[in-house]
Amino acid sequence: MKKTTHKTIRFRAALLGVFLAAAGVASAQTTTVTTTSATSSDGTVSDFNPNVITVRSTTSATPVSYSYSKTTTYVDENGNPVSVETVHSGAPVTVYYTRDGDQMTATRVVVHKTVTSTDDSVPAATTVTKKTTTTTTSSDNP
């Protein structure tokens, strides 16, 4: 007859605890919440170089710089693609960008027609923020 010691009992109890904890984790649901911000800002291009587009708006004393990439799109007011050469100093634009910490990356640049106006009733530049929250729930239960 085999003798069971306290050490063996504790080992088996610990092993049973590990199995029960693993089963509890496997049956738990996972919820992920992702919030993204799509923001736009109107203004006039003050500088456009290979790394950054800098835009000056009437609502901010300081120009704002946006990085851009090969995936950044450039369109006119009707959404038609335009060449990147249409973005130059003095061009009125709306920059759609994403923010990751302090880094702002232009995803889309809308180049507006140049309008000359001395009318003070022309609206000031605006910034629009749209937030989208996506909730994903998954379960490992059969």
ZABA-120013 format. One record per residue: x, y, z of N, C-alpha, C in turn; residue in three letters. Coordinates in Angstrom, 2 decimals, m for minus. Example, Ala and Ser with C-alpha at 12.3 -4.5 7.8 and 13.67 -1.06 7.14 Angstrom:
BEGIN
n.c1:13.19	n.c2:m5.69	n.c3:7.80	ca.c1:12.30	ca.c2:m4.50	ca.c3:7.80	c.c1:13.20	c.c2:m3.30	c.c3:7.80	residuo:ALA
n.c1:12.85	n.c2:m2.25	n.c3:7.08	ca.c1:13.67	ca.c2:m1.06	ca.c3:7.14	c.c1:12.90	c.c2:0.03	c.c3:7.87	residuo:SER
//
This chain:
BEGIN
n.c1:0.83	n.c2:m1.16	n.c3:0.00	ca.c1:0.00	ca.c2:0.00	ca.c3:0.00	c.c1:0.88	c.c2:1.24	c.c3:0.00	residuo:MET
n.c1:0.51	n.c2:2.22	n.c3:m0.81	ca.c1:1.30	ca.c2:3.42	ca.c3:m0.97	c.c1:0.88	c.c2:4.45	c.c3:0.07	residuo:LYS
n.c1:1.85	n.c2:5.09	n.c3:0.69	ca.c1:1.58	ca.c2:6.06	ca.c3:1.74	c.c1:1.56	c.c2:7.46	c.c3:1.13	residuo:LYS
n.c1:0.50	n.c2:8.23	n.c3:1.42	ca.c1:0.38	ca.c2:9.59	ca.c3:0.92	c.c1:0.87	c.c2:10.55	c.c3:1.99	residuo:THR
n.c1:1.81	n.c2:11.43	n.c3:1.61	ca.c1:2.35	ca.c2:12.39	ca.c3:2.57	c.c1:1.68	c.c2:13.74	c.c3:2.39	residuo:THR
n.c1:1.88	n.c2:14.59	n.c3:3.38	ca.c1:1.34	ca.c2:15.96	ca.c3:3.31	c.c1:1.93	c.c2:16.71	c.c3:2.11	residuo:HIS
n.c1:3.18	n.c2:16.41	n.c3:1.82	ca.c1:3.84	ca.c2:17.05	ca.c3:0.68	c.c1:3.15	c.c2:16.68	c.c3:m0.62	residuo:LYS
n.c1:2.78	n.c2:15.44	n.c3:m0.78	ca.c1:2.08	ca.c2:14.97	ca.c3:m1.99	c.c1:0.70	c.c2:15.59	c.c3:m2.08	residuo:THR
n.c1:0.00	n.c2:15.68	n.c3:m0.97	ca.c1:m1.34	ca.c2:16.29	ca.c3:m0.96	c.c1:m1.26	c.c2:17.76	c.c3:m1.36	residuo:ILE
n.c1:m0.30	n.c2:18.49	n.c3:m0.82	ca.c1:m0.14	ca.c2:19.90	ca.c3:m1.17	c.c1:0.18	c.c2:20.07	c.c3:m2.65	residuo:ARG
n.c1:1.02	n.c2:19.19	n.c3:m3.19	ca.c1:1.38	ca.c2:19.24	ca.c3:m4.61	c.c1:0.14	c.c2:19.03	c.c3:m5.47	residuo:PHE
n.c1:m0.67	n.c2:18.02	n.c3:m5.13	ca.c1:m1.87	ca.c2:17.73	ca.c3:m5.90	c.c1:m2.87	c.c2:18.89	c.c3:m5.80	residuo:ARG
n.c1:m3.00	n.c2:19.49	n.c3:m4.63	ca.c1:m3.92	ca.c2:20.63	ca.c3:m4.45	c.c1:m3.44	c.c2:21.82	c.c3:m5.29	residuo:ALA
n.c1:m2.15	n.c2:22.04	n.c3:m5.30	ca.c1:m1.60	ca.c2:23.15	ca.c3:m6.10	c.c1:m1.81	c.c2:22.89	c.c3:m7.58	residuo:ALA
n.c1:m1.59	n.c2:21.66	n.c3:m8.00	ca.c1:m1.79	ca.c2:21.29	ca.c3:m9.40	c.c1:m3.26	c.c2:21.46	c.c3:m9.80	residuo:LEU
n.c1:m4.17	n.c2:21.06	n.c3:m8.92	ca.c1:m5.60	ca.c2:21.23	ca.c3:m9.17	c.c1:m5.93	c.c2:22.71	c.c3:m9.28	residuo:LEU
n.c1:m5.35	n.c2:23.55	n.c3:m8.45	ca.c1:m5.57	ca.c2:25.00	ca.c3:m8.50	c.c1:m5.11	c.c2:25.60	c.c3:m9.82	residuo:GLY
n.c1:m3.97	n.c2:25.15	n.c3:m10.33	ca.c1:m3.45	ca.c2:25.63	ca.c3:m11.61	c.c1:m4.41	c.c2:25.25	c.c3:m12.73	residuo:VAL
n.c1:m4.91	n.c2:24.02	n.c3:m12.73	ca.c1:m5.85	ca.c2:23.58	ca.c3:m13.77	c.c1:m7.16	c.c2:24.39	c.c3:m13.71	residuo:PHE
n.c1:m7.67	n.c2:24.62	n.c3:m12.51	ca.c1:m8.91	ca.c2:25.40	ca.c3:m12.37	c.c1:m8.72	c.c2:26.85	c.c3:m12.81	residuo:LEU
n.c1:m7.58	n.c2:27.43	n.c3:m12.49	ca.c1:m7.29	ca.c2:28.81	ca.c3:m12.92	c.c1:m7.18	c.c2:28.89	c.c3:m14.43	residuo:ALA
n.c1:m6.53	n.c2:27.90	n.c3:m15.05	ca.c1:m6.40	ca.c2:27.89	ca.c3:m16.50	c.c1:m7.77	c.c2:27.74	c.c3:m17.15	residuo:ALA
n.c1:m8.63	n.c2:26.91	n.c3:m16.59	ca.c1:m9.97	ca.c2:26.74	ca.c3:m17.13	c.c1:m10.77	c.c2:28.03	c.c3:m17.00	residuo:ALA
n.c1:m10.59	n.c2:28.75	n.c3:m15.90	ca.c1:m11.28	ca.c2:30.02	ca.c3:m15.71	c.c1:m10.82	c.c2:31.06	c.c3:m16.71	residuo:GLY
n.c1:m9.53	n.c2:31.11	n.c3:m16.99	ca.c1:m8.99	ca.c2:32.05	ca.c3:m17.98	c.c1:m9.50	c.c2:31.70	c.c3:m19.37	residuo:VAL
n.c1:m9.56	n.c2:30.42	n.c3:m19.69	ca.c1:m10.00	ca.c2:30.00	ca.c3:m21.01	c.c1:m11.46	c.c2:30.35	c.c3:m21.25	residuo:ALA
n.c1:m12.27	n.c2:30.38	n.c3:m20.19	ca.c1:m13.69	ca.c2:30.67	ca.c3:m20.37	c.c1:m14.01	c.c2:32.15	c.c3:m20.21	residuo:SER
n.c1:m13.03	n.c2:32.96	n.c3:m19.84	ca.c1:m13.27	ca.c2:34.39	ca.c3:m19.65	c.c1:m13.47	c.c2:35.09	c.c3:m20.99	residuo:ALA
n.c1:m14.27	n.c2:36.17	n.c3:m20.96	ca.c1:m14.48	ca.c2:36.96	ca.c3:m22.17	c.c1:m13.45	c.c2:38.07	c.c3:m22.21	residuo:GLN
n.c1:m13.08	n.c2:38.44	n.c3:m23.43	ca.c1:m12.12	ca.c2:39.51	ca.c3:m23.62	c.c1:m12.85	c.c2:40.68	c.c3:m24.27	residuo:THR
n.c1:m12.73	n.c2:41.86	n.c3:m23.69	ca.c1:m13.33	ca.c2:43.06	ca.c3:m24.26	c.c1:m12.23	c.c2:44.06	c.c3:m24.55	residuo:THR
n.c1:m12.20	n.c2:44.54	n.c3:m25.79	ca.c1:m11.21	ca.c2:45.53	ca.c3:m26.20	c.c1:m11.94	c.c2:46.78	c.c3:m26.65	residuo:THR
n.c1:m11.56	n.c2:47.92	n.c3:m26.11	ca.c1:m12.14	ca.c2:49.19	ca.c3:m26.52	c.c1:m11.05	c.c2:50.03	c.c3:m27.17	residuo:VAL
n.c1:m11.30	n.c2:50.44	n.c3:m28.41	ca.c1:m10.34	ca.c2:51.25	ca.c3:m29.15	c.c1:m10.98	c.c2:52.57	c.c3:m29.50	residuo:THR
n.c1:m10.34	n.c2:53.67	n.c3:m29.14	ca.c1:m10.85	ca.c2:54.98	ca.c3:m29.48	c.c1:m9.88	c.c2:55.65	c.c3:m30.43	residuo:THR
n.c1:m10.39	n.c2:56.09	n.c3:m31.56	ca.c1:m9.55	ca.c2:56.80	ca.c3:m32.52	c.c1:m10.14	c.c2:58.17	c.c3:m32.76	residuo:THR
n.c1:m9.30	n.c2:59.11	n.c3:m33.04	ca.c1:m9.75	ca.c2:60.47	ca.c3:m33.32	c.c1:m9.41	c.c2:60.82	c.c3:m34.75	residuo:SER
n.c1:m10.41	n.c2:61.27	n.c3:m35.47	ca.c1:m10.18	ca.c2:61.80	ca.c3:m36.81	c.c1:m10.43	c.c2:63.30	c.c3:m36.70	residuo:ALA
n.c1:m9.42	n.c2:64.08	n.c3:m36.92	ca.c1:m9.51	ca.c2:65.51	ca.c3:m36.70	c.c1:m9.14	c.c2:66.24	c.c3:m37.97	residuo:THR
n.c1:m9.74	n.c2:67.39	n.c3:m38.17	ca.c1:m9.36	ca.c2:68.20	ca.c3:m39.32	c.c1:m9.10	c.c2:69.63	c.c3:m38.87	residuo:SER
n.c1:m8.30	n.c2:70.32	n.c3:m39.63	ca.c1:m7.97	ca.c2:71.71	ca.c3:m39.34	c.c1:m7.82	c.c2:72.47	c.c3:m40.65	residuo:SER
n.c1:m8.43	n.c2:73.64	n.c3:m40.71	ca.c1:m8.33	ca.c2:74.49	ca.c3:m41.90	c.c1:m7.25	c.c2:75.53	c.c3:m41.70	residuo:ASP
n.c1:m6.60	n.c2:75.91	n.c3:m42.79	ca.c1:m5.60	ca.c2:76.96	ca.c3:m42.70	c.c1:m4.90	c.c2:77.16	c.c3:m44.03	residuo:GLY
n.c1:m3.78	n.c2:77.84	n.c3:m43.96	ca.c1:m2.97	ca.c2:78.13	ca.c3:m45.14	c.c1:m1.60	c.c2:77.51	c.c3:m44.95	residuo:THR
n.c1:m1.11	n.c2:76.85	n.c3:m45.99	ca.c1:0.20	ca.c2:76.23	ca.c3:m45.92	c.c1:1.26	c.c2:77.32	c.c3:m45.77	residuo:VAL
n.c1:2.09	n.c2:77.20	n.c3:m44.72	ca.c1:3.19	ca.c2:78.15	ca.c3:m44.58	c.c1:4.51	c.c2:77.50	c.c3:m44.97	residuo:SER
n.c1:4.57	n.c2:76.15	n.c3:m44.94	ca.c1:5.77	ca.c2:75.45	ca.c3:m45.37	c.c1:5.40	c.c2:74.02	c.c3:m45.73	residuo:ASP
n.c1:6.01	n.c2:73.51	n.c3:m46.80	ca.c1:5.78	ca.c2:72.13	ca.c3:m47.22	c.c1:7.13	c.c2:71.58	c.c3:m47.66	residuo:PHE
n.c1:7.66	n.c2:70.67	n.c3:m46.86	ca.c1:8.96	ca.c2:70.10	ca.c3:m47.19	c.c1:8.85	c.c2:68.58	c.c3:m47.17	residuo:ASN
n.c1:9.92	n.c2:67.86	n.c3:m47.49	ca.c1:9.82	ca.c2:66.39	ca.c3:m47.59	c.c1:9.41	c.c2:65.67	c.c3:m46.30	residuo:PRO
n.c1:9.42	n.c2:66.34	n.c3:m45.16	ca.c1:9.08	ca.c2:65.67	ca.c3:m43.91	c.c1:7.78	c.c2:66.17	c.c3:m43.28	residuo:ASN
n.c1:7.45	n.c2:67.44	n.c3:m43.50	ca.c1:6.38	ca.c2:68.07	ca.c3:m42.73	c.c1:5.61	c.c2:69.07	c.c3:m43.57	residuo:VAL
n.c1:4.30	n.c2:69.15	n.c3:m43.30	ca.c1:3.49	ca.c2:70.23	ca.c3:m43.85	c.c1:3.12	c.c2:71.12	c.c3:m42.66	residuo:ILE
n.c1:3.40	n.c2:72.40	n.c3:m42.78	ca.c1:3.11	ca.c2:73.34	ca.c3:m41.70	c.c1:1.98	c.c2:74.24	c.c3:m42.15	residuo:THR
n.c1:0.95	n.c2:74.35	n.c3:m41.30	ca.c1:m0.26	ca.c2:75.09	ca.c3:m41.64	c.c1:m0.49	c.c2:76.17	c.c3:m40.59	residuo:VAL
n.c1:m0.81	n.c2:77.36	n.c3:m41.07	ca.c1:m1.14	ca.c2:78.47	ca.c3:m40.18	c.c1:m2.64	c.c2:78.70	c.c3:m40.29	residuo:ARG
n.c1:m3.32	n.c2:78.71	n.c3:m39.15	ca.c1:m4.75	ca.c2:78.97	ca.c3:m39.15	c.c1:m5.02	c.c2:80.30	c.c3:m38.47	residuo:SER
n.c1:m6.22	n.c2:80.81	n.c3:m38.68	ca.c1:m6.57	ca.c2:82.09	ca.c3:m38.06	c.c1:m6.95	c.c2:81.91	c.c3:m36.59	residuo:THR
n.c1:m7.12	n.c2:80.66	n.c3:m36.15	ca.c1:m7.51	ca.c2:80.41	ca.c3:m34.77	c.c1:m6.32	c.c2:80.17	c.c3:m33.85	residuo:THR
n.c1:m5.12	n.c2:80.05	n.c3:m34.41	ca.c1:m3.94	ca.c2:79.78	ca.c3:m33.60	c.c1:m2.81	c.c2:80.71	c.c3:m34.02	residuo:SER
n.c1:m2.13	n.c2:81.27	n.c3:m33.04	ca.c1:m1.01	ca.c2:82.16	ca.c3:m33.33	c.c1:0.21	c.c2:81.38	c.c3:m33.82	residuo:ALA
n.c1:0.28	n.c2:80.13	n.c3:m33.44	ca.c1:1.43	ca.c2:79.29	ca.c3:m33.79	c.c1:1.07	c.c2:78.35	c.c3:m34.93	residuo:THR
n.c1:1.90	n.c2:78.27	n.c3:m35.97	ca.c1:1.65	ca.c2:77.30	ca.c3:m37.04	c.c1:1.71	c.c2:75.87	c.c3:m36.49	residuo:PRO
n.c1:0.94	n.c2:74.98	n.c3:m37.09	ca.c1:0.90	ca.c2:73.58	ca.c3:m36.65	c.c1:1.57	c.c2:72.73	c.c3:m37.73	residuo:VAL
n.c1:2.42	n.c2:71.82	n.c3:m37.29	ca.c1:3.15	ca.c2:70.94	ca.c3:m38.22	c.c1:2.58	c.c2:69.53	c.c3:m38.17	residuo:SER
n.c1:2.43	n.c2:68.94	n.c3:m39.36	ca.c1:1.93	ca.c2:67.58	ca.c3:m39.50	c.c1:2.95	c.c2:66.78	c.c3:m40.30	residuo:TYR
n.c1:3.24	n.c2:65.58	n.c3:m39.85	ca.c1:4.05	ca.c2:64.70	ca.c3:m40.69	c.c1:3.12	c.c2:64.08	c.c3:m41.71	residuo:SER
n.c1:3.67	n.c2:63.53	n.c3:m42.75	ca.c1:2.85	ca.c2:62.85	ca.c3:m43.75	c.c1:3.64	c.c2:61.67	c.c3:m44.30	residuo:TYR
n.c1:2.94	n.c2:60.78	n.c3:m45.00	ca.c1:3.59	ca.c2:59.57	ca.c3:m45.50	c.c1:3.15	c.c2:59.29	c.c3:m46.93	residuo:SER
n.c1:3.59	n.c2:58.17	n.c3:m47.44	ca.c1:3.22	ca.c2:57.77	ca.c3:m48.80	c.c1:1.73	c.c2:57.48	c.c3:m48.92	residuo:LYS
n.c1:1.07	n.c2:57.20	n.c3:m47.79	ca.c1:m0.35	ca.c2:56.90	ca.c3:m47.83	c.c1:m1.22	c.c2:58.14	c.c3:m47.67	residuo:THR
n.c1:m0.62	n.c2:59.30	n.c3:m47.42	ca.c1:m1.38	ca.c2:60.54	ca.c3:m47.33	c.c1:m1.96	c.c2:60.86	c.c3:m48.71	residuo:THR
n.c1:m3.25	n.c2:61.19	n.c3:m48.75	ca.c1:m3.88	ca.c2:61.49	ca.c3:m50.04	c.c1:m4.09	c.c2:63.00	c.c3:m50.16	residuo:THR
n.c1:m4.04	n.c2:63.49	n.c3:m51.39	ca.c1:m4.21	ca.c2:64.91	ca.c3:m51.70	c.c1:m5.37	c.c2:65.02	c.c3:m52.69	residuo:TYR
n.c1:m6.40	n.c2:65.78	n.c3:m52.32	ca.c1:m7.59	ca.c2:65.90	ca.c3:m53.15	c.c1:m8.03	c.c2:67.36	c.c3:m53.24	residuo:VAL
n.c1:m8.90	n.c2:67.65	n.c3:m54.24	ca.c1:m9.48	ca.c2:68.98	ca.c3:m54.32	c.c1:m10.78	c.c2:69.00	c.c3:m53.50	residuo:ASP
n.c1:m11.49	n.c2:70.11	n.c3:m53.56	ca.c1:m12.72	ca.c2:70.27	ca.c3:m52.77	c.c1:m13.80	c.c2:69.26	c.c3:m53.12	residuo:GLU
n.c1:m13.75	n.c2:68.71	n.c3:m54.34	ca.c1:m14.74	ca.c2:67.73	ca.c3:m54.78	c.c1:m14.30	c.c2:66.30	c.c3:m54.51	residuo:ASN
n.c1:m13.13	n.c2:66.12	n.c3:m53.90	ca.c1:m12.64	ca.c2:64.78	ca.c3:m53.60	c.c1:m11.83	c.c2:64.15	c.c3:m54.72	residuo:GLY
n.c1:m11.57	n.c2:64.91	n.c3:m55.79	ca.c1:m10.78	ca.c2:64.39	ca.c3:m56.90	c.c1:m9.29	c.c2:64.44	c.c3:m56.56	residuo:ASN
n.c1:m8.56	n.c2:63.39	n.c3:m56.85	ca.c1:m7.12	ca.c2:63.40	ca.c3:m56.54	c.c1:m6.39	c.c2:64.54	c.c3:m57.26	residuo:PRO
n.c1:m5.45	n.c2:65.14	n.c3:m56.57	ca.c1:m4.60	ca.c2:66.18	ca.c3:m57.16	c.c1:m3.16	c.c2:65.81	c.c3:m56.89	residuo:VAL
n.c1:m2.26	n.c2:66.37	n.c3:m57.64	ca.c1:m0.84	ca.c2:66.06	ca.c3:m57.44	c.c1:m0.33	c.c2:66.79	c.c3:m56.19	residuo:SER
n.c1:0.67	n.c2:66.22	n.c3:m55.60	ca.c1:1.24	ca.c2:66.80	ca.c3:m54.40	c.c1:1.81	c.c2:68.20	c.c3:m54.67	residuo:VAL
n.c1:2.13	n.c2:68.48	n.c3:m55.93	ca.c1:2.67	ca.c2:69.79	ca.c3:m56.29	c.c1:1.67	c.c2:70.93	c.c3:m56.07	residuo:GLU
n.c1:0.37	n.c2:70.59	n.c3:m55.95	ca.c1:m0.62	ca.c2:71.64	ca.c3:m55.71	c.c1:m0.56	c.c2:72.16	c.c3:m54.27	residuo:THR
n.c1:0.15	n.c2:71.43	n.c3:m53.42	ca.c1:0.33	ca.c2:71.87	ca.c3:m52.04	c.c1:1.59	c.c2:72.72	c.c3:m52.00	residuo:VAL
n.c1:1.41	n.c2:74.01	n.c3:m51.79	ca.c1:2.54	ca.c2:74.94	ca.c3:m51.76	c.c1:2.25	c.c2:76.04	c.c3:m50.75	residuo:HIS
n.c1:3.26	n.c2:76.81	n.c3:m50.45	ca.c1:3.11	ca.c2:77.90	ca.c3:m49.50	c.c1:2.02	c.c2:78.86	c.c3:m49.99	residuo:SER
n.c1:1.09	n.c2:79.17	n.c3:m49.10	ca.c1:0.00	ca.c2:80.08	ca.c3:m49.41	c.c1:m1.28	c.c2:79.38	c.c3:m49.84	residuo:GLY
n.c1:m1.23	n.c2:78.06	n.c3:m50.08	ca.c1:m2.41	ca.c2:77.32	ca.c3:m50.52	c.c1:m3.36	c.c2:77.10	c.c3:m49.33	residuo:ALA
n.c1:m4.65	n.c2:77.39	n.c3:m49.52	ca.c1:m5.62	ca.c2:77.09	ca.c3:m48.44	c.c1:m5.92	c.c2:75.59	c.c3:m48.44	residuo:PRO
n.c1:m5.87	n.c2:74.98	n.c3:m47.26	ca.c1:m6.05	ca.c2:73.53	ca.c3:m47.15	c.c1:m6.88	c.c2:73.18	c.c3:m45.93	residuo:VAL
n.c1:m7.42	n.c2:71.98	n.c3:m45.96	ca.c1:m7.97	ca.c2:71.33	ca.c3:m44.78	c.c1:m7.15	c.c2:70.06	c.c3:m44.60	residuo:THR
n.c1:m6.55	n.c2:69.92	n.c3:m43.43	ca.c1:m5.72	ca.c2:68.76	ca.c3:m43.15	c.c1:m6.49	c.c2:67.83	c.c3:m42.21	residuo:VAL
n.c1:m6.71	n.c2:66.60	n.c3:m42.65	ca.c1:m7.29	ca.c2:65.57	ca.c3:m41.81	c.c1:m6.12	c.c2:64.77	c.c3:m41.26	residuo:TYR
n.c1:m6.11	n.c2:64.58	n.c3:m39.95	ca.c1:m4.95	ca.c2:63.94	ca.c3:m39.34	c.c1:m5.35	c.c2:63.05	c.c3:m38.18	residuo:TYR
n.c1:m4.44	n.c2:62.17	n.c3:m37.83	ca.c1:m4.58	ca.c2:61.34	ca.c3:m36.64	c.c1:m3.51	c.c2:61.76	c.c3:m35.65	residuo:THR
n.c1:m3.82	n.c2:61.59	n.c3:m34.40	ca.c1:m2.89	ca.c2:61.98	ca.c3:m33.35	c.c1:m2.48	c.c2:60.73	c.c3:m32.57	residuo:ARG
n.c1:m1.18	n.c2:60.58	n.c3:m32.41	ca.c1:m0.63	ca.c2:59.52	ca.c3:m31.59	c.c1:0.31	c.c2:60.19	c.c3:m30.61	residuo:ASP
n.c1:m0.19	n.c2:60.46	n.c3:m29.42	ca.c1:0.58	ca.c2:61.25	ca.c3:m28.45	c.c1:0.71	c.c2:62.68	c.c3:m28.96	residuo:GLY
n.c1:1.93	n.c2:63.16	n.c3:m29.08	ca.c1:2.17	ca.c2:64.52	ca.c3:m29.60	c.c1:2.35	c.c2:64.53	c.c3:m31.11	residuo:ASP
n.c1:2.44	n.c2:63.36	n.c3:m31.72	ca.c1:2.67	ca.c2:63.25	ca.c3:m33.16	c.c1:1.35	c.c2:63.35	c.c3:m33.93	residuo:GLN
n.c1:1.26	n.c2:64.29	n.c3:m34.87	ca.c1:0.10	ca.c2:64.42	ca.c3:m35.73	c.c1:0.51	c.c2:64.05	c.c3:m37.14	residuo:MET
n.c1:m0.21	n.c2:63.11	n.c3:m37.75	ca.c1:0.11	ca.c2:62.63	ca.c3:m39.08	c.c1:m1.04	c.c2:62.91	c.c3:m40.02	residuo:THR
n.c1:m0.76	n.c2:63.64	n.c3:m41.09	ca.c1:m1.79	ca.c2:63.96	ca.c3:m42.08	c.c1:m2.17	c.c2:62.70	c.c3:m42.83	residuo:ALA
n.c1:m3.49	n.c2:62.42	n.c3:m42.88	ca.c1:m3.97	ca.c2:61.27	ca.c3:m43.63	c.c1:m4.58	c.c2:61.71	c.c3:m44.96	residuo:THR
n.c1:m5.10	n.c2:62.95	n.c3:m44.98	ca.c1:m5.74	ca.c2:63.49	ca.c3:m46.18	c.c1:m5.60	c.c2:65.00	c.c3:m46.16	residuo:ARG
n.c1:m5.24	n.c2:65.56	n.c3:m47.30	ca.c1:m5.11	ca.c2:67.01	ca.c3:m47.43	c.c1:m6.03	c.c2:67.46	c.c3:m48.56	residuo:VAL
n.c1:m6.99	n.c2:68.32	n.c3:m48.21	ca.c1:m7.90	ca.c2:68.87	ca.c3:m49.21	c.c1:m7.37	c.c2:70.25	c.c3:m49.58	residuo:VAL
n.c1:m7.04	n.c2:70.42	n.c3:m50.86	ca.c1:m6.52	ca.c2:71.70	ca.c3:m51.35	c.c1:m7.70	c.c2:72.50	c.c3:m51.90	residuo:VAL
n.c1:m7.93	n.c2:73.67	n.c3:m51.32	ca.c1:m9.04	ca.c2:74.52	ca.c3:m51.72	c.c1:m8.60	c.c2:75.51	c.c3:m52.79	residuo:HIS
n.c1:m9.58	n.c2:76.00	n.c3:m53.52	ca.c1:m9.28	ca.c2:77.05	ca.c3:m54.50	c.c1:m8.87	c.c2:78.29	c.c3:m53.74	residuo:LYS
n.c1:m7.94	n.c2:79.03	n.c3:m54.30	ca.c1:m7.50	ca.c2:80.26	ca.c3:m53.67	c.c1:m8.59	c.c2:81.31	c.c3:m53.85	residuo:THR
n.c1:m9.02	n.c2:81.90	n.c3:m52.73	ca.c1:m10.06	ca.c2:82.91	ca.c3:m52.76	c.c1:m9.48	c.c2:84.20	c.c3:m52.19	residuo:VAL
n.c1:m9.61	n.c2:85.28	n.c3:m52.93	ca.c1:m9.17	ca.c2:86.56	ca.c3:m52.44	c.c1:m10.38	c.c2:87.32	c.c3:m51.95	residuo:THR
n.c1:m10.33	n.c2:87.73	n.c3:m50.69	ca.c1:m11.48	ca.c2:88.42	ca.c3:m50.11	c.c1:m11.01	c.c2:89.47	c.c3:m49.13	residuo:SER
n.c1:m11.68	n.c2:90.60	n.c3:m49.14	ca.c1:m11.41	ca.c2:91.63	ca.c3:m48.14	c.c1:m12.59	c.c2:91.71	c.c3:m47.18	residuo:THR
n.c1:m13.51	n.c2:90.78	n.c3:m47.30	ca.c1:m14.71	ca.c2:90.74	ca.c3:m46.48	c.c1:m14.38	c.c2:90.15	c.c3:m45.12	residuo:ASP
n.c1:m14.66	n.c2:90.87	n.c3:m44.04	ca.c1:m14.39	ca.c2:90.39	ca.c3:m42.70	c.c1:m15.38	c.c2:89.31	c.c3:m42.26	residuo:ASP
n.c1:m16.42	n.c2:89.07	n.c3:m43.04	ca.c1:m17.40	ca.c2:88.07	ca.c3:m42.66	c.c1:m16.99	c.c2:86.67	c.c3:m43.08	residuo:SER
n.c1:m15.81	n.c2:86.53	n.c3:m43.71	ca.c1:m15.33	ca.c2:85.21	ca.c3:m44.08	c.c1:m15.05	c.c2:84.45	c.c3:m42.79	residuo:VAL
n.c1:m15.59	n.c2:83.23	n.c3:m42.66	ca.c1:m15.44	ca.c2:82.49	ca.c3:m41.41	c.c1:m13.98	c.c2:82.16	c.c3:m41.12	residuo:PRO
n.c1:m13.67	n.c2:82.12	n.c3:m39.84	ca.c1:m12.33	ca.c2:81.77	ca.c3:m39.40	c.c1:m12.10	c.c2:80.28	c.c3:m39.59	residuo:ALA
n.c1:m10.86	n.c2:79.89	n.c3:m39.52	ca.c1:m10.51	ca.c2:78.48	ca.c3:m39.66	c.c1:m11.13	c.c2:77.69	c.c3:m38.51	residuo:ALA
n.c1:m11.45	n.c2:76.46	n.c3:m38.77	ca.c1:m12.10	ca.c2:75.64	ca.c3:m37.76	c.c1:m11.36	c.c2:74.33	c.c3:m37.59	residuo:THR
n.c1:m11.56	n.c2:73.72	n.c3:m36.45	ca.c1:m11.05	ca.c2:72.40	ca.c3:m36.18	c.c1:m12.23	c.c2:71.53	c.c3:m35.78	residuo:THR
n.c1:m12.35	n.c2:70.38	n.c3:m36.41	ca.c1:m13.46	ca.c2:69.47	ca.c3:m36.14	c.c1:m12.88	c.c2:68.16	c.c3:m35.65	residuo:VAL
n.c1:m13.40	n.c2:67.65	n.c3:m34.54	ca.c1:m12.94	ca.c2:66.38	ca.c3:m34.00	c.c1:m14.09	c.c2:65.40	c.c3:m34.00	residuo:THR
n.c1:m13.85	n.c2:64.22	n.c3:m34.55	ca.c1:m14.82	ca.c2:63.15	ca.c3:m34.54	c.c1:m14.18	c.c2:61.96	c.c3:m33.86	residuo:LYS
n.c1:m14.85	n.c2:61.41	n.c3:m32.86	ca.c1:m14.30	ca.c2:60.25	ca.c3:m32.15	c.c1:m15.16	c.c2:59.05	c.c3:m32.46	residuo:LYS
n.c1:m14.49	n.c2:57.93	n.c3:m32.69	ca.c1:m15.16	ca.c2:56.67	ca.c3:m32.96	c.c1:m14.69	c.c2:55.67	c.c3:m31.91	residuo:THR
n.c1:m15.63	n.c2:55.02	n.c3:m31.24	ca.c1:m15.28	ca.c2:54.00	ca.c3:m30.26	c.c1:m15.76	c.c2:52.66	c.c3:m30.78	residuo:THR
n.c1:m14.84	n.c2:51.71	n.c3:m30.82	ca.c1:m15.15	ca.c2:50.36	ca.c3:m31.28	c.c1:m14.98	c.c2:49.41	c.c3:m30.12	residuo:THR
n.c1:m16.01	n.c2:48.65	n.c3:m29.80	ca.c1:m15.93	ca.c2:47.66	ca.c3:m28.73	c.c1:m16.03	c.c2:46.28	c.c3:m29.33	residuo:THR
n.c1:m15.04	n.c2:45.45	n.c3:m29.04	ca.c1:m15.00	ca.c2:44.09	ca.c3:m29.55	c.c1:m15.07	c.c2:43.14	c.c3:m28.37	residuo:THR
n.c1:m16.03	n.c2:42.23	n.c3:m28.40	ca.c1:m16.15	ca.c2:41.23	ca.c3:m27.33	c.c1:m15.99	c.c2:39.87	c.c3:m27.96	residuo:THR
n.c1:m15.10	n.c2:39.08	n.c3:m27.38	ca.c1:m14.91	ca.c2:37.73	ca.c3:m27.89	c.c1:m14.96	c.c2:36.76	c.c3:m26.72	residuo:SER
n.c1:m15.34	n.c2:35.53	n.c3:m27.02	ca.c1:m15.44	ca.c2:34.52	ca.c3:m25.98	c.c1:m14.81	c.c2:33.24	c.c3:m26.51	residuo:SER
n.c1:m14.09	n.c2:32.60	n.c3:m25.61	ca.c1:m13.47	ca.c2:31.33	ca.c3:m25.96	c.c1:m14.36	c.c2:30.16	c.c3:m25.62	residuo:ASP
n.c1:m15.56	n.c2:30.43	n.c3:m25.08	ca.c1:m16.49	ca.c2:29.37	ca.c3:m24.73	c.c1:m17.09	c.c2:28.77	c.c3:m25.99	residuo:ASN
n.c1:m17.26	n.c2:27.46	n.c3:m26.01	ca.c1:m17.87	ca.c2:26.83	ca.c3:m27.19	c.c1:m19.36	c.c2:27.11	c.c3:m27.26	residuo:PRO
//
